[in-house]
Amino acid sequence: NNTNSFISKISLTNKLNNSMISLINNNQIENSRNFNLTKEYSSGDHLLRFQLELYETSDSVIMGIISTSKSKNVNPDKNPTFYGWSTNNFVYLHGIAYSNFNGYENDIEKNDVFQLLLDCDKKFIRLTNERTHQIHDLSIDITECPFPWQPQIYISNNVE
């Protein structure tokens, strides 16, 4: 079961009820926005592609998964089930941030396209930057982040 989805303009739109809606006005991104995708995954592997069209170096971006069986409606960086990566060189393992985990360093630039692979059967996720070909894998402890998993992308504009 390999499902491919392309999520375009992730910093511009949010998927809601199977339609895309605009989240910005006059090209100004809100201070923060959580792009939690509504699909949940418990088996198979699933590839999602997304592009950060409005990314600026002052923005914080967090990408990964949460468990919807344990915790919902919480920003990923405060969610105890979150596994993923950030532009601040943090890797999150069950909600705990680790600096430069396994040598992870942010390589994000504006308009980068990413692949987020969820492999439920092997219990890991993979983030790939298509421009740099950098690949980052995380094994998921399903006692900390049980199925179903839901992809999360959180963007915060740090400019005052």
Contacts in CASP RR format, 6 or more apart in sequence:
PFRMAT RR
TARGET T0000
AUTHOR 0000-0000-0000
METHOD contacts of the structure
MODEL  1
NNTNSFISKISLTNKLNNSMISLINNNQIENSRNFNLTKEYSSGDHLLRF
QLELYETSDSVIMGIISTSKSKNVNPDKNPTFYGWSTNNFVYLHGIAYSN
FNGYENDIEKNDVFQLLLDCDKKFIRLTNERTHQIHDLSIDITECPFPWQ
PQIYISNNVE
1 43 0 8 1.000
1 44 0 8 1.000
1 45 0 8 1.000
1 46 0 8 1.000
2 44 0 8 1.000
2 45 0 8 1.000
2 46 0 8 1.000
2 47 0 8 1.000
3 46 0 8 1.000
3 47 0 8 1.000
4 47 0 8 1.000
4 48 0 8 1.000
4 49 0 8 1.000
5 46 0 8 1.000
5 47 0 8 1.000
5 48 0 8 1.000
5 49 0 8 1.000
6 48 0 8 1.000
6 49 0 8 1.000
6 50 0 8 1.000
7 15 0 8 1.000
7 35 0 8 1.000
7 37 0 8 1.000
7 48 0 8 1.000
7 49 0 8 1.000
7 50 0 8 1.000
7 51 0 8 1.000
8 50 0 8 1.000
8 51 0 8 1.000
8 53 0 8 1.000
9 20 0 8 1.000
9 51 0 8 1.000
9 53 0 8 1.000
10 35 0 8 1.000
10 50 0 8 1.000
10 51 0 8 1.000
10 52 0 8 1.000
10 53 0 8 1.000
10 153 0 8 1.000
10 155 0 8 1.000
11 24 0 8 1.000
11 29 0 8 1.000
11 33 0 8 1.000
11 52 0 8 1.000
11 53 0 8 1.000
11 54 0 8 1.000
11 55 0 8 1.000
11 155 0 8 1.000
12 22 0 8 1.000
12 23 0 8 1.000
12 24 0 8 1.000
12 53 0 8 1.000
12 54 0 8 1.000
13 20 0 8 1.000
13 21 0 8 1.000
13 22 0 8 1.000
13 23 0 8 1.000
14 20 0 8 1.000
14 21 0 8 1.000
14 23 0 8 1.000
14 33 0 8 1.000
14 35 0 8 1.000
15 35 0 8 1.000
15 37 0 8 1.000
15 38 0 8 1.000
16 38 0 8 1.000
17 38 0 8 1.000
23 29 0 8 1.000
23 30 0 8 1.000
23 33 0 8 1.000
24 30 0 8 1.000
24 54 0 8 1.000
27 54 0 8 1.000
29 54 0 8 1.000
29 59 0 8 1.000
29 155 0 8 1.000
29 157 0 8 1.000
30 157 0 8 1.000
31 156 0 8 1.000
31 157 0 8 1.000
32 75 0 8 1.000
32 154 0 8 1.000
32 155 0 8 1.000
32 156 0 8 1.000
32 157 0 8 1.000
33 154 0 8 1.000
33 155 0 8 1.000
33 156 0 8 1.000
34 75 0 8 1.000
34 76 0 8 1.000
34 152 0 8 1.000
34 153 0 8 1.000
34 154 0 8 1.000
35 152 0 8 1.000
35 153 0 8 1.000
35 154 0 8 1.000
35 155 0 8 1.000
36 66 0 8 1.000
36 150 0 8 1.000
36 151 0 8 1.000
36 152 0 8 1.000
36 153 0 8 1.000
37 48 0 8 1.000
37 150 0 8 1.000
37 151 0 8 1.000
37 152 0 8 1.000
37 153 0 8 1.000
38 150 0 8 1.000
39 46 0 8 1.000
39 150 0 8 1.000
39 151 0 8 1.000
40 68 0 8 1.000
40 148 0 8 1.000
40 149 0 8 1.000
40 150 0 8 1.000
41 118 0 8 1.000
41 120 0 8 1.000
41 147 0 8 1.000
41 148 0 8 1.000
41 149 0 8 1.000
41 150 0 8 1.000
42 120 0 8 1.000
42 147 0 8 1.000
42 148 0 8 1.000
42 149 0 8 1.000
43 120 0 8 1.000
43 121 0 8 1.000
43 147 0 8 1.000
44 119 0 8 1.000
44 120 0 8 1.000
44 121 0 8 1.000
45 117 0 8 1.000
45 118 0 8 1.000
45 119 0 8 1.000
45 120 0 8 1.000
45 121 0 8 1.000
45 122 0 8 1.000
46 117 0 8 1.000
46 118 0 8 1.000
46 120 0 8 1.000
47 115 0 8 1.000
47 116 0 8 1.000
47 117 0 8 1.000
47 118 0 8 1.000
48 115 0 8 1.000
48 116 0 8 1.000
48 117 0 8 1.000
48 118 0 8 1.000
48 151 0 8 1.000
49 113 0 8 1.000
49 114 0 8 1.000
49 115 0 8 1.000
49 116 0 8 1.000
49 130 0 8 1.000
50 113 0 8 1.000
50 114 0 8 1.000
50 116 0 8 1.000
50 153 0 8 1.000
51 111 0 8 1.000
51 112 0 8 1.000
51 113 0 8 1.000
51 114 0 8 1.000
52 61 0 8 1.000
52 108 0 8 1.000
52 110 0 8 1.000
52 111 0 8 1.000
52 112 0 8 1.000
52 114 0 8 1.000
52 155 0 8 1.000
53 110 0 8 1.000
53 111 0 8 1.000
54 110 0 8 1.000
55 61 0 8 1.000
55 108 0 8 1.000
55 109 0 8 1.000
55 110 0 8 1.000
55 111 0 8 1.000
55 112 0 8 1.000
55 155 0 8 1.000
56 110 0 8 1.000
56 157 0 8 1.000
56 159 0 8 1.000
58 157 0 8 1.000
58 158 0 8 1.000
58 159 0 8 1.000
59 87 0 8 1.000
59 155 0 8 1.000
59 156 0 8 1.000
59 157 0 8 1.000
59 158 0 8 1.000
60 86 0 8 1.000
60 87 0 8 1.000
60 88 0 8 1.000
60 154 0 8 1.000
60 155 0 8 1.000
60 156 0 8 1.000
60 158 0 8 1.000
61 86 0 8 1.000
61 87 0 8 1.000
61 108 0 8 1.000
61 153 0 8 1.000
61 154 0 8 1.000
61 155 0 8 1.000
61 156 0 8 1.000
62 76 0 8 1.000
62 77 0 8 1.000
62 82 0 8 1.000
62 84 0 8 1.000
62 85 0 8 1.000
62 86 0 8 1.000
62 87 0 8 1.000
62 92 0 8 1.000
62 152 0 8 1.000
62 153 0 8 1.000
62 154 0 8 1.000
63 84 0 8 1.000
63 85 0 8 1.000
63 86 0 8 1.000
63 114 0 8 1.000
63 116 0 8 1.000
63 127 0 8 1.000
63 152 0 8 1.000
63 153 0 8 1.000
63 154 0 8 1.000
64 76 0 8 1.000
64 82 0 8 1.000
64 83 0 8 1.000
64 84 0 8 1.000
64 85 0 8 1.000
64 92 0 8 1.000
64 116 0 8 1.000
64 125 0 8 1.000
64 127 0 8 1.000
64 151 0 8 1.000
64 152 0 8 1.000
64 153 0 8 1.000
65 82 0 8 1.000
65 83 0 8 1.000
65 84 0 8 1.000
65 118 0 8 1.000
65 125 0 8 1.000
65 140 0 8 1.000
65 145 0 8 1.000
65 149 0 8 1.000
65 150 0 8 1.000
65 151 0 8 1.000
65 152 0 8 1.000
66 72 0 8 1.000
66 74 0 8 1.000
66 76 0 8 1.000
66 79 0 8 1.000
66 81 0 8 1.000
66 82 0 8 1.000
66 145 0 8 1.000
66 149 0 8 1.000
66 150 0 8 1.000
66 152 0 8 1.000
67 81 0 8 1.000
67 145 0 8 1.000
67 146 0 8 1.000
67 147 0 8 1.000
67 148 0 8 1.000
67 149 0 8 1.000
67 150 0 8 1.000
68 148 0 8 1.000
68 149 0 8 1.000
68 150 0 8 1.000
69 146 0 8 1.000
69 147 0 8 1.000
69 148 0 8 1.000
70 80 0 8 1.000
70 81 0 8 1.000
70 145 0 8 1.000
70 146 0 8 1.000
71 79 0 8 1.000
71 80 0 8 1.000
71 81 0 8 1.000
72 150 0 8 1.000
75 154 0 8 1.000
76 82 0 8 1.000
76 84 0 8 1.000
76 92 0 8 1.000
76 152 0 8 1.000
76 154 0 8 1.000
77 86 0 8 1.000
77 92 0 8 1.000
77 95 0 8 1.000
77 97 0 8 1.000
77 154 0 8 1.000
78 95 0 8 1.000
79 95 0 8 1.000
79 152 0 8 1.000
80 94 0 8 1.000
80 95 0 8 1.000
80 144 0 8 1.000
81 94 0 8 1.000
81 95 0 8 1.000
81 144 0 8 1.000
81 145 0 8 1.000
81 146 0 8 1.000
82 92 0 8 1.000
82 94 0 8 1.000
82 95 0 8 1.000
82 145 0 8 1.000
82 152 0 8 1.000
83 92 0 8 1.000
83 93 0 8 1.000
83 94 0 8 1.000
83 95 0 8 1.000
83 125 0 8 1.000
83 138 0 8 1.000
83 140 0 8 1.000
83 145 0 8 1.000
84 91 0 8 1.000
84 92 0 8 1.000
84 125 0 8 1.000
84 127 0 8 1.000
84 138 0 8 1.000
85 91 0 8 1.000
85 92 0 8 1.000
85 104 0 8 1.000
85 127 0 8 1.000
85 136 0 8 1.000
85 138 0 8 1.000
86 92 0 8 1.000
86 97 0 8 1.000
86 106 0 8 1.000
87 106 0 8 1.000
87 108 0 8 1.000
88 106 0 8 1.000
89 99 0 8 1.000
89 100 0 8 1.000
89 104 0 8 1.000
89 105 0 8 1.000
89 106 0 8 1.000
90 97 0 8 1.000
90 98 0 8 1.000
90 99 0 8 1.000
90 101 0 8 1.000
91 97 0 8 1.000
91 98 0 8 1.000
91 101 0 8 1.000
91 102 0 8 1.000
91 104 0 8 1.000
91 136 0 8 1.000
91 138 0 8 1.000
92 98 0 8 1.000
93 101 0 8 1.000
93 138 0 8 1.000
93 141 0 8 1.000
93 144 0 8 1.000
94 141 0 8 1.000
94 144 0 8 1.000
94 145 0 8 1.000
102 136 0 8 1.000
104 136 0 8 1.000
107 129 0 8 1.000
107 132 0 8 1.000
107 134 0 8 1.000
108 129 0 8 1.000
109 131 0 8 1.000
112 129 0 8 1.000
112 130 0 8 1.000
112 131 0 8 1.000
113 129 0 8 1.000
113 130 0 8 1.000
113 131 0 8 1.000
114 127 0 8 1.000
114 128 0 8 1.000
114 129 0 8 1.000
114 130 0 8 1.000
115 126 0 8 1.000
115 127 0 8 1.000
115 128 0 8 1.000
115 130 0 8 1.000
116 125 0 8 1.000
116 126 0 8 1.000
116 127 0 8 1.000
116 151 0 8 1.000
117 125 0 8 1.000
117 126 0 8 1.000
117 127 0 8 1.000
117 128 0 8 1.000
118 125 0 8 1.000
118 149 0 8 1.000
118 151 0 8 1.000
119 125 0 8 1.000
119 126 0 8 1.000
120 147 0 8 1.000
120 149 0 8 1.000
123 139 0 8 1.000
123 140 0 8 1.000
123 142 0 8 1.000
124 137 0 8 1.000
124 138 0 8 1.000
124 139 0 8 1.000
124 140 0 8 1.000
125 137 0 8 1.000
125 138 0 8 1.000
125 140 0 8 1.000
126 135 0 8 1.000
126 136 0 8 1.000
126 137 0 8 1.000
126 138 0 8 1.000
127 135 0 8 1.000
127 136 0 8 1.000
128 134 0 8 1.000
128 135 0 8 1.000
128 136 0 8 1.000
140 149 0 8 1.000
END
